[in-house]
């Protein structure tokens, strides 16, 4: 199971750091992805990091603003979000990648409850 935390309310231009904590799975066997879903929109991929942290993916909409990292010793993946925009407002989820296209949420499991990020303009 994966659990996302660290969301909150922030003004545009501000920063938040999301964390994804794992339990009950061999964490370093999995690449981990972050997704977000805004009201009325489909769930979209934000970022992904390989099992050892050597490879990362960032959606074009967050490149230069978000950074993903992981600490396998602590079974956590972090998403540092800087220069936040109103359009970043969404519920953010983390999940374990099981193969295939890394931007497709259907290729992930062990979804946890999301964390709400609200950016006021």
Number of C-alpha atoms within 10 A of each C-alpha: 17 25 19 25 19 16 18 14 14 18 14 17 14 14 18 18 16 23 24 25 18 22 12 8 13 10 23 17 14 17 23 29 29 28 20 22 19 16 9 6 9 9 17 17 21 24 25 28 24 18 18 15 17 9 11 16 18 20 14 9 11 17 12 12 14 20 18 23 21 22 13 16 8 10 16 20 27 21 22 15 20 17 15 23 20 15 13 20 20 21 19 26 27 35 27 26 25 16 12 10 11 19 20 15 18 12 14 20 15 17 16 18 16 23 21 20 23 20 20 16 11
